[in-house]
Amino acid sequence: MAAHNDLGKEGESLAVDFLRRNGYAILETNWIYQKAEVDILARKDDLLAVIEVKTRSSIAMG
């Protein structure tokens, strides 16, 4: 796997950990529907969160 893919997986793992610590139930990761992919589907109470994770190796892009 390419280094940028490893970085992306690490970012998604950190996001899942953060969400769990903040009371979210993780419903799915890397959920695919037709040609679309969503990194994380999470729920907290009656809120459904659809999350796209963007991991950067520097702050150059914000």
Residue pairs with C-beta under 8 A, 6 or more apart in sequence:
7 55
7 57
8 53
8 55
10 55
11 53
11 54
11 55
12 29
12 30
12 39
12 40
12 53
12 55
15 39
15 40
15 51
15 53
16 26
16 29
16 40
19 26
19 40
19 42
19 49
19 51
20 26
22 44
23 44
24 42
24 43
24 44
24 49
25 42
25 43
25 44
26 40
26 41
26 42
27 41
27 42
27 43
28 38
28 40
28 41
29 39
29 40
29 41
30 37
30 38
30 39
31 37
31 38
31 41
32 38
38 50
38 51
38 52
39 51
39 52
39 53
40 49
40 50
40 51
40 53
41 48
41 49
41 50
41 51
42 48
42 49
42 51
43 49
56 62
